[in-house]
């Protein structure tokens, strides 16, 4: 979300994260972030949201390159399974991602179902906030530049010396 967007936009995203966590008790955290690694909203107690957001952006960069290199199209989601649980990242609109932290006992199918739905809603909120912020920015004045033709320099001195000449 752009810096100009109101706190109500962030509150709406945070509200979506809270609702998602209440529907899925196996979630231990939820974070909405920009693809640039900046936190939009978070509900992830015990985890540094700025650090998680930066790591998400880095992982997203690699995942996008893998999807592109293998011809699998635009990245939709990324799933990491660790010894103690899952980290799932979903594309959320044009410029945001949703990262979910889940216990090992989570139903992965339900995680994907809920994560995809929430990512779609968060994407709509973030994209709308960015469009509104863009509309509020003053339009840049466009000036037309004209080029003037330069005349080449001609040297009239025949015995010009440099500092190294003796």
N, C-alpha and C positions, 0 to 999 in steps of 0.2 A: 504494500500500500504506500502511496506517496505520502510525503511528510505533510502535505496540505490536507489530507483526508481527516475527517473529524474523528473524535474519540468514539462516536456512536458506531462507526464502521468497525473499529477494533473491538468494541464491545459485542457487536453482532457475531464476529468471528469467534471471540472467546466464548460466547454463549453456545455456539455450535460445538466447540470443543468440549464444553461441560456436558452438553446433552449426549454427545457421543460417548464420553466416559461413563455416564450414568446408564446408558444402554448396554455397555460392555464392561462389566466389572473386572475382566481380565486385563484391561488396559491399565498400564501404570503411568502413562503419560501421553500427551498429545501436543503437537507444536505445528503452528502454521507459520511459514516463512516465505520470504521472497526468494526467487532463484539466485539472487545475489548474496544470500546468506544472512540477511537481516530479519530479525524476529518480527512477525506481525502480531501474533498472540500465542500464549502458551498456557498449558495446564499440565506441567510435568514436575511435580514435587520431587526434590532430591536430585534433580538433574540441572546442570547449568544450561539455560535455554540459548544463550548466545553461542556457547561452545557447540551445542547440538545443532544449532542452525548453521553454523559455519561448516561443520562436518557433513551435514546434509547437502549443502551446496557443493562441497568437494566430491562426495559420492555421486551426486546427481550429474556432475560434469563427466565423470568416468562412465556412468551408466548410459548417458546420452551418446557418448562416443562408441560404446560397445554396440548399442542398438543401431547406430548409423553404419558402423563398420560391417555388421552382419546383415544389413539390409532388412532389419525387422521393423523399420518405420520409427515414428516418433515415440519417445519414451512415455509410458503410461504409469508404470509402477516399478518399485524396486523392493525386494524382500531379502532381509538378512536374518539368518537364524543363528543365534548364539547358544551357548550351553544352557543359559538361563532364560531364554526367551527370544522374541522377535523384534526387529525394527523394520517397519514397513513405511515406504515413502510413496506417495501418490501425487501425480500431476494435479494441480488445482488451478484451472484457468490458464491464462497465457503467461502469468508471471509469478505464480506461487506454487508451493508444495505443502502437502500435509504429511507429517511424520508421526507415526504412532509407535509407541513402545508397549509391548504386550508380554504377559507371562508365557512360559513354555507350554502351559496347558490350554492355551487359547485355541478355539476352533478357527483354523486358518481360513476356511471358506467364509465363515461369518466375518472374520477380520477384513477380508477383501471386500465383501458385500458392504459392510458398514463404512469402511474406509473410502471406497469409491463414491458412495453416496455423499458422505461428508465432504470429500474433496470437491465434488461437483458444486455443492452449495457454497463452500468457501471460495472456490474459484469465481463464482458469480458475484459474491460480495466484494472480493478484491478487485476484480476487473471493473465492476461498476464504480467503486471508489476511485480507481485510477482514471477512469473516463471522466468522472465528475471533476477530479482535480485538474485534469488536462484542460477541460472546458473553462475552468476558472482562470487559468494562466493567461496573461495577456499575449496576444498574437505578436510575433516578432515582426517588426517593420522590415520589409524587404527593400533594399536599395539596389538600384541598377548600377553596376560598375561599367565604366567605359574605359577602354584601353587607348592609351596614346602611343603613337609610334615613336620610338626613340631613334635618334640619329646616332650613328656610330661615332665613337671618339676618334679623332685623328691627332696624331702626335706632330707637333710643329718643331719640337726640339730634336736636333739630330745628335747632340752629345750629352744625353741624359745619363747621369751616373747613379749607381746604387751605393749603398753604404759599404759594400765589399770591394767596390772598384778602387784602385789606387792611383 
